[in-house]
Amino acid sequence: MVQNSEEIWNEILNNQSRELIGTNEPNNGNGYHDGISWRIPSRPQMNFDDEFRRSTFHSNYLRDLGLYADPSLRKKGNFETGLTVENCSKNFFNTFIKYFTASSYHYRSGNILRKLGEWGKNVCYDGRLVFEIIGWYDNNSTQFYAFQLNQLNIKFCKVKKNNIVFNAPYKLDGDKELYKKVKIPKSKCIIIEFPSELGGYKSYLNKVKEMKKLGNRFSVTENSGDDLNHMKNWDKQFNRIVAEWGASKNIEDVTEFYQELSALRFSYTGICCLHEVVNGLNHLIKYLNSKLKENARVDFNIPMYDKQNVKEIQNKWLNGELSFKEANELIRI
């Protein structure tokens, strides 16, 4: 691949000095973009599932899982050296950083790990993330110079074989929402889903369905004994539902061996979620390679976060080949 000349990079950098203002047609701003989706307007009739958001599963379990999928929190030093973008020019890397972290107003610009952590927590909370990659181009030369990531509300997305069908409100007529349907090629989308090793997005939705059916952990009656029995039974049913994903907290009335196994499973689940986030980053870098004519790659080389290694540790624990100390080293990552 013939890389961009210094002259082309000068044009790209000159365009980057200006704000991303324009439409999907040339000469209506500083540049033009190829965006297909849109930002959904404020929705006066939108109903949030507040009961589910307050549930133990959402507010505790998925929150804890998100901590494992956030490289800016757990073993941050390992990720600063073990998760990098390599084999690219300084201009390519600076372009990636500038626009990848551009919308992250709540933390320092340029912090890749914090942005990836945001992705990790969101995929744990929602089971799926979809972004359209919107390219920006020079009005006259059509040279690509910037990008934006528009996160799509997954409630309005259908993932098909070759595209994303986005059917969502695009404007309000009084309190009435007017909808529009478009197809966005997968080649210009980042799709991050709950890990296939754990059943994928379908399994995630099934877990949510089971948790909603389980209901509230707390029951208030005139009989405190009945309330306590309800909580104990609820805990057993909860732990049964999340058994294959592992438990984030200590489980009562189980052996120490099973307690450790469940904790190892939870670590594996979080690590698998993190790998899906890295796969999403890989897709973005490949997109930028096609636009900026480079061969950059994402290097993710941290042995303790290797999925096969973690799985082998689980098997060693099951076969009695691992000490508590060795198992706990993984659980604390």
C-alpha positions in Angstrom: 0.0 0.0 0.0 1.3 3.4 -1.0 1.2 5.6 2.0 0.0 9.2 2.0 2.6 11.8 0.9 3.7 14.7 3.1 1.6 17.0 0.9 -1.5 14.9 1.6 -0.9 14.8 5.3 -0.4 18.6 5.3 -3.9 18.9 3.8 -5.4 16.5 6.3 -3.8 18.3 9.3 -4.9 21.7 7.9 -8.5 20.4 7.8 -8.2 19.0 11.3 -7.4 22.5 12.6 -11.1 23.4 11.9 -14.2 22.3 13.6 -16.3 19.5 12.1 -19.0 21.7 10.7 -20.9 20.7 7.6 -23.5 18.4 6.0 -23.5 15.3 3.9 -23.1 17.5 0.8 -19.9 19.5 -0.1 -19.5 23.2 0.4 -22.0 23.6 3.2 -19.3 23.9 5.9 -15.7 23.3 6.6 -16.1 19.9 5.0 -18.7 17.2 4.4 -19.5 13.9 5.9 -20.9 10.5 4.9 -23.2 10.0 8.0 -26.3 8.0 7.5 -27.7 7.9 11.1 -28.7 10.8 13.3 -28.9 11.8 16.9 -32.3 11.0 18.3 -34.1 14.2 19.5 -35.3 14.5 23.1 -38.1 12.0 23.6 -40.9 13.3 25.8 -42.7 10.0 25.7 -39.7 7.8 26.4 -40.2 5.3 29.2 -37.2 4.0 31.1 -37.2 0.6 32.8 -36.5 2.1 36.1 -37.4 -1.0 38.1 -34.8 -3.1 36.2 -32.2 -0.3 36.5 -32.6 -0.4 40.2 -32.5 -4.2 40.4 -29.6 -6.1 42.1 -28.7 -7.6 38.7 -28.3 -4.2 36.9 -27.0 -2.0 39.7 -24.7 -4.5 41.4 -23.9 -7.5 39.3 -23.5 -5.8 35.9 -21.7 -2.9 37.5 -19.1 -5.3 39.0 -18.8 -7.0 35.6 -18.1 -3.6 34.0 -15.2 -3.1 36.3 -13.5 -6.1 34.8 -14.1 -4.8 31.3 -12.7 -1.3 32.1 -8.9 -1.2 31.4 -8.6 2.2 33.0 -9.3 0.8 36.4 -8.1 -2.7 36.9 -4.3 -3.2 36.5 -4.1 0.1 34.5 -0.3 -0.1 34.3 -0.5 -3.4 32.4 -2.8 -1.9 29.8 -0.7 1.2 29.3 2.0 -1.0 28.0 0.1 -4.1 26.9 -2.6 -2.6 24.8 -1.2 -0.3 22.1 -1.7 0.8 18.5 1.4 -0.1 16.6 2.9 0.1 13.1 1.5 3.5 12.2 2.8 7.1 11.6 2.6 9.8 14.3 0.0 11.6 12.1 -2.2 8.5 12.0 -2.0 7.9 15.8 -2.7 11.6 16.5 -5.7 11.5 14.2 -7.0 8.4 15.9 -6.5 9.9 19.4 -8.0 13.3 18.5 -11.3 12.0 17.3 -11.6 8.8 19.3 -11.6 10.7 22.5 -13.2 13.9 21.2 -16.7 13.4 22.7 -15.3 12.4 26.1 -16.0 15.7 27.8 -16.0 14.2 31.2 -12.4 13.2 31.3 -9.1 14.3 29.8 -8.9 14.3 26.0 -6.5 11.6 24.6 -7.2 9.0 27.3 -7.8 5.8 25.3 -8.2 3.5 28.3 -11.0 5.6 29.8 -12.8 5.6 26.4 -12.4 1.8 26.1 -13.6 1.5 29.8 -16.8 3.4 28.8 -17.4 0.9 26.0 -16.7 -2.0 28.4 -19.2 -0.8 31.0 -21.8 -0.1 28.4 -21.6 -3.5 26.8 -22.0 -5.1 30.2 -25.0 -3.0 31.0 -26.7 -3.3 27.6 -25.3 -6.4 26.0 -24.7 -4.7 22.7 -23.1 -1.4 21.4 -23.5 -0.1 17.9 -21.6 2.9 16.5 -21.7 4.4 13.0 -18.3 5.6 11.9 -18.9 8.9 10.2 -16.1 10.0 7.9 -15.3 13.7 7.1 -13.9 14.8 3.7 -12.4 17.9 2.1 -14.9 19.9 0.1 -12.7 20.1 -3.0 -10.3 17.2 -3.0 -12.6 14.7 -1.2 -9.6 13.7 1.0 -10.7 12.0 4.2 -9.4 13.8 7.2 -11.5 13.0 10.3 -14.2 10.8 11.8 -16.9 10.8 14.4 -18.5 7.9 16.3 -22.3 8.1 16.5 -23.6 5.7 19.1 -26.9 4.3 18.0 -29.7 3.4 20.5 -29.9 -0.4 20.2 -33.7 -0.3 20.8 -34.0 1.1 17.2 -31.3 -1.2 15.6 -31.7 -4.6 13.9 -28.4 -6.3 13.0 -28.6 -8.0 9.6 -26.1 -9.9 7.6 -24.6 -7.0 5.7 -26.1 -3.9 7.4 -27.7 -2.3 10.4 -31.3 -1.3 10.0 -31.8 1.9 12.0 -35.5 2.8 12.4 -35.7 5.7 14.8 -37.3 9.1 15.6 -35.6 11.8 13.6 -37.7 14.8 14.6 -40.7 15.8 16.8 -44.0 17.2 15.5 -45.3 18.6 18.8 -45.1 15.6 21.1 -45.4 13.1 18.2 -42.3 11.3 17.1 -41.7 11.0 13.4 -39.7 7.9 12.4 -37.3 7.2 9.5 -35.7 3.9 8.5 -32.2 3.6 6.9 -29.7 0.9 6.2 -26.1 1.4 7.4 -23.4 -0.9 5.9 -21.7 -3.0 8.6 -18.3 -1.9 7.0 -18.8 1.5 8.5 -20.2 0.3 11.9 -18.6 -0.9 15.1 -20.7 -3.6 16.7 -19.7 -4.8 20.2 -21.8 -7.6 21.7 -21.8 -9.8 24.7 -19.2 -12.6 24.2 -20.1 -15.5 22.0 -18.3 -17.8 24.5 -21.1 -17.0 26.9 -24.0 -17.2 24.4 -23.7 -13.8 22.8 -26.4 -11.1 22.8 -29.2 -13.6 22.8 -28.0 -15.2 26.0 -27.7 -11.7 27.6 -31.3 -11.0 26.7 -32.4 -14.3 28.2 -30.6 -13.5 31.4 -32.4 -10.1 31.6 -35.7 -11.8 31.0 -35.1 -14.3 33.8 -34.0 -11.6 36.2 -37.1 -9.5 35.5 -39.2 -12.6 36.1 -37.4 -13.2 39.4 -38.5 -9.9 40.7 -37.4 -7.9 43.7 -35.0 -9.4 46.3 -36.7 -7.5 49.1 -40.2 -8.4 50.3 -41.9 -6.4 53.1 -44.6 -8.3 55.0 -45.7 -8.4 58.6 -43.7 -11.6 59.1 -40.0 -11.0 59.2 -39.3 -14.7 59.0 -41.2 -14.9 55.6 -39.2 -11.9 54.4 -35.9 -13.6 55.3 -36.9 -16.8 53.6 -37.9 -14.9 50.5 -34.4 -13.3 50.4 -32.7 -16.6 50.8 -34.7 -18.2 48.1 -34.2 -15.2 45.8 -30.5 -15.4 46.3 -30.5 -19.1 45.4 -32.5 -18.4 42.2 -30.3 -15.4 41.3 -27.1 -17.5 41.7 -28.6 -20.3 39.6 -29.3 -17.8 36.8 -25.8 -16.3 36.7 -24.0 -19.7 37.4 -22.4 -20.0 34.0 -21.2 -16.3 34.2 -20.0 -16.6 37.7 -20.8 -14.7 40.9 -19.5 -11.3 41.8 -20.2 -11.7 45.5 -19.8 -14.5 48.1 -22.4 -17.2 47.8 -24.0 -18.7 51.0 -24.3 -22.4 51.6 -21.8 -23.6 49.0 -18.4 -25.2 49.4 -15.3 -23.1 49.3 -14.3 -25.0 46.2 -17.4 -23.9 44.3 -17.1 -20.4 45.7 -13.6 -20.1 44.1 -14.8 -21.7 40.8 -17.7 -19.2 40.6 -15.3 -16.3 41.1 -13.0 -17.7 38.4 -16.0 -17.9 36.0 -16.9 -14.3 36.8 -13.3 -13.2 36.0 -13.5 -15.1 32.7 -16.8 -13.4 31.8 -15.3 -9.9 32.4 -12.2 -10.7 30.5 -14.3 -12.0 27.5 -16.2 -8.7 27.6 -13.0 -6.8 27.5 -11.8 -8.8 24.4 -15.0 -7.8 22.6 -14.2 -4.1 23.3 -10.7 -4.6 21.9 -12.2 -6.2 18.8 -14.3 -3.1 18.4 -11.2 -1.0 18.6 -9.6 -3.3 16.0 -12.5 -2.6 13.6 -12.0 1.2 14.0 -8.3 0.9 13.3 -8.9 -1.2 10.1 -11.4 1.5 9.0 -8.7 4.2 9.5 -6.2 2.1 7.6 -8.4 2.0 4.6 -8.9 5.8 4.7 -5.4 6.9 5.6 -3.5 4.2 3.7 -1.6 2.6 6.6 -1.2 -0.8 8.2 -1.7 0.0 11.8 -2.7 -2.8 14.2 -3.9 -3.2 17.8 -1.5 -5.2 20.0 -3.1 -6.7 23.0 -0.5 -8.8 24.9 -1.2 -9.2 28.6 -0.9 -12.9 29.6 -3.2 -12.6 32.6 -6.0 -11.3 30.2 -5.5 -14.1 27.7 -8.8 -16.0 27.3 -7.2 -19.4 26.7 -4.9 -18.9 29.7 -7.8 -18.0 32.0 -9.8 -21.0 30.7 -6.9 -23.3 31.4 -6.6 -22.0 35.0 -10.3 -22.8 35.5 -9.7 -26.4 34.3 -6.7 -26.7 36.6 -8.9 -25.6 39.5 -11.5 -28.2 38.6 -8.8 -30.9 38.4 -7.2 -30.0 41.7 -4.0 -28.7 40.1 -4.2 -25.1 41.4 -3.8 -23.7 44.9 -6.1 -21.1 46.4 -3.3 -18.6 46.2 -2.9 -19.1 42.5 -6.6 -18.9 41.9 -7.0 -15.7 43.9 -4.3 -14.1 41.8 -6.6 -14.3 38.8 -9.7 -13.3 40.7 -8.0 -10.0 41.9 -7.0 -8.9 38.4 
